Amino acid sequence: MPPKSSHFYAHSIPETDKQAWQTLDDHLQCVAEMAATRADRFGMTDAGYTAGLYMI
């Protein structure tokens, strides 16, 4: 997994409290898990996870 970058954000709304913003780490983890699930149906779970983690 890439190094932690908790001061970077994937989704934010200026009018909301910073605590509600999605960190880049959380976003990439969620994308990786979704990509792995979708890639599993053709036997490429690990490749899907890696691609999602780096948003390839």
Secondary structure, DSSP 8 states (H G I E B T S, - for coil): -----TT-EEE--TTS-GGGSEEHHHHHHHHHHHHHHHHHTTT-HHHHHHHHHTT-
